């Protein structure tokens, strides 16, 4: 029976000199230079060098080493020694080794960047062994934790709403139908209506979960299934939510900055490592700036990724665009003096990361807006009925988590920030 892992590779430091440890992971590299042999062991946190020396290392460990191959699963018990030669200033001299499983030759090269993206996604579970992926997804987990803790800190309640629904949330967005016993239902593209309803009781709510969009796009920044972070708060307006999002941005950027060295080791340069302030740019001003840059953009046009990247020249890599034309926002968005709305987008590295607004909280105004958009209020009666029983003013946001990681880490494709992407052409593995 093999012993329990006592340390992650990141915890093996010169300060442990002389201590006995147990490390566990995968064989990343093997080197044999005669009487000295090296095993580079990888786990989620990084690497540690295991050094075998004739006259010091037990014979059965040398024998096991001779049969090892890359990606074999091993447990090593040994003694830590500080070293001026080893890469991280430390190495482990083994006392015992357990080979828990052997690995066949891998279907793609995880030791370099030679494999193309389709091949990597086809063999995703193998591709995830790549050190760059280990850093990205470990940090993604940290970013998500920071978001969750920030919302808890503002007294939000975490909720879970249905993902099988009977009608569109956004009013016209394409939905994936599912056979629900004797009737057709749909996969939810947003918890929007549920989280609005919950402000009438729980006041401040958030949800982190999957969302589905049946849009036939094939871009670097769109997926048909993604992780959405949604929040809604009673007695707040869109300015309050922008303030909240700025706090979240500061927090996650600080978390990324803490990992700057590890990111650099795998060739990732974050888009920002500190946030002094996040500009809030009126939509009208953004359009004017784009015209100055030569873009043919009219008031009422939606802005493209190219345009949003161009605006970084004026506002930096992280900024908000506020007060969009009402025609560009969903039916539940509160108007701001006629044709504009109390709304915003959060842009990071040219990508729309979050979007939100003050919502309409009076039933008659909401029904009027629905009719203006060609929607039939009768189809939303179960939602509208909630507005008859004390719906407070409220505002919120929806944030694409995969996009957030993509933008913060300066990745060129959202699939690099998604464990098992689902797009128009990919439904496995």
Secondary structure, DSSP 8 states (H G I E B T S, - for coil): --------GGG--GGGTT-EEEEEEEEEEEEE-SSEEEEEEEETTEEEEEEEETTTS-HHHHHHHHT--TT-EEEEEEEEEE-SSSTTSEEEEEEEEEEEE-----SS-SSSS-S-HHHHHHTHHHHTTSHHHHHHHHHHHHHHHHHHHHHHHTT-EE----SEESS-SSSS----EEEETTEEEEE-S--HHHHHHHTTTTSEEEEEEEEE-------TT--SEEEEEEEEEET--HHHHHHHHHHHHHHHHHHHHHTHHHHHHTT---S-S--S--EEEEHHHHHHHHHHTT----TT----HHHHHHTHHHH-SEEEEE--BGGGS-TTB-BSSSSBBSEEEEEETTEEEEEEEEB--SHHHHHHHHHHTT--GGGGHHHHGGGGTT---EEEEEEEHHHHHHHHTT-S-GGGG-TT-BBTTB---
